[in-house]
Amino acid sequence: GVDPARMGNDRTSMIDRKGRKAYNLKSYRKKKTTETASLVAKRIDRAQAEGDPYLAVFVDVGGVGGGVVDILHDTGYEHLVVPVNFGGRPIDTDRYTNKRAEIWKTMGEWFEGESGVDIPDDDSLHADLIGPTYTHNLIRNQLVLESKEQMVKRGIISPDEGDSLALTFSFPVAAPQKKAKRRTAPDWRT
């Protein structure tokens, strides 16, 4: 998951997740859109070279993220890079007000799984993960995740690293199935 920022106080944060393990957390301050796109491309290329290719890279397109996605799509990564709009439509419109609420709740359920999870031992990430609060709207009883603006009013910084991990839950991703080798029938004519 990639949560881009630019020149403000927020961080550009990136993290990888495979199954029950999140790893390779990196955060940067004051990165231009082109620099962020380059960092993402290098991560994709490195994973490919190490024989552990990414299946998808989810990027928040709010703010400056749209530019990062455009650059990555224009440079050959359109098959992997998936734009995600936090304010956009969730998969389950009955339960969630927006995509951000949905992916944070999905991430919370991942943490609650019986087999446990493995995340980086990082105080900043841990603080981000416990930062936002939830409520329900009264009209449709949908889950509402506290906005970043509301968090700032409470004295809590933007949960950039938490958002990057939450982004890894944007859409279901499954490893491609290997095709079974077709057995050839013996030639009975010989």
N, C-alpha and C positions, 0 to 999 in steps of 0.2 A: 504494500500500500504506500502511496506517495501523497503527502499533504504539503503542497507547495506554498511557500510564502515568498516575500520579495525583500524589500528594504526596510520594513517596519520592525516591530518588536517580536513578531511571531517567528517561529522556526520553520524551516523546510525540513520535514521529517520523512524518513523512509524506513520500512521494515519488511522483512520477508516472513512468510508463514507457510508451513507445510504441515497439514494435519494438526496435531496437538502441540506443535513446536513453532514458536516465533523467534526469529534470530536476525542478526545482521542489522541492528538498529543504528541509524546514523541521523544526526540532526545538524543543520547548518544555519547560520545567520547571514542575512544580507546577500543572498545569491540572486543573480539575474535569472530571468526565465531561461535564457540560453544555457546558462551554467547548470541549472537544475535539470534541463533536458539532457545535457551531456552526462551528468552524474547518473541519471536513470539508464541511459543507453549503455554506459560502462558496466553497470550492475547486470543488465541483461546479457551483455556480451561475455562477462566474466562467468556468470552462471552457466551459460551455454558451453564455454570452453572447458569448464570443470565437469561437464557431463551431467549437470543438474539443472536443465533449462527451466525457465519460468513457464507456467501455463497461462498466466494472465498477470497484468500489472494494472491495478486500479488506481486512478489518479483523480483527486478532487478537482473539479473544473470551476468551482466558484473562485472568485478573485482572479489570481494570475494563472491558475491551473489550466485554463483553456489554451493558453499560449504554449505551455509545456506539452500538452497533448498534441497540438497542431505540429509542433516541431518534430516530435517523435513519430507521428504518422507520416510526415513528409520525408523522414529519413529512413523509412523501411520497417518501422515497428508497429504498423497499424494492426497487424494480426495478434499482437499481444497487449497493447495499451488500450485500456477501456476507460472512457470518461465516466465519472460519477458525479452527479449533482446532489449535494447534501440536501438541498431544498426540494429536490425532485420527488417524483412519485415512487413510493415504496412498492415492493412486490405484493405485500399484503396490505392493501388499502383499508381493510377493516380494523386492523390492529394498530397501525402507525400513522402519524401525521405526515411524515416525510422520510426520505431515504436515510438521513443521519440517525433518526430515532430507531429505525429498523436495524441498521447495521450495528449500532451500539448495543441494542438488546440481544441481537444474535451473538455478538461477542460475549456478552454477559452470560448467556446460556452455555457458550463454549467453556468459559471459566468454571461453570458449575458442573460440568461433566464428571462422571465418576472416575474416569481414568486420568484426571488431572491434566495440567498443561505445563509447558516449559517455556518461560519467557525470560528475556534478559534481566539480569539483576541490576536495575537502573532506577535510581530514586526519582528521576524526572518522569520516566514512563509510569512508574507506580503512582506518583502524585496525579498525573493526567488521568489515569484509569479510575480514580476515586473522586475526581473533580465534579463532573456534571451530575445533576440530580434529574429525576424523572417526575412527571405529573401525568394526569390524564385530562384530556379536554372533556368538558361537560356535555357537549352536544353528541359526539359519536363515541365517547369513551375510548378514544385512541391514545396511545402512549405518546407523550411529548417529552423530548429531551431538552434540558435547559440550554438556551442559546449561549453562544460565546459572549455576547454582550451582557447577558444576565450574570454570567460567571465573573466577568471583569468588575461588575458592580459589587460583587461579594468579595473582591480582592483576589480572585483566582485567575491565573493566566490562561491563555488559550491552550487547550489540551492537544497540541499539535502531534505529539508522539502517540497519544491515545487515539487520535483521529486516524493516524497512519495505520495503526493496527486494526482499528474498526473497518477501515477501507478494505482490508483483506477478506471481509465477509460480505462484500457488496453483492455478489452473485455466486451461485454454486459453481464450483470448478472441480472437475474430476480428471484424473490422468487418462489419457487416451488408452483404450484397450488394445493390447497386442493381438494381431490377427493370428489365429491358429494356422499352423502350416497344414496345407492340404496334403493329405496322404494320397499317393498315386496307387492305383490298383495294380497288382501284378499283371503282367501281360500273359494271359492264359494260352496265347497262340504259340508261345515258344517252348 
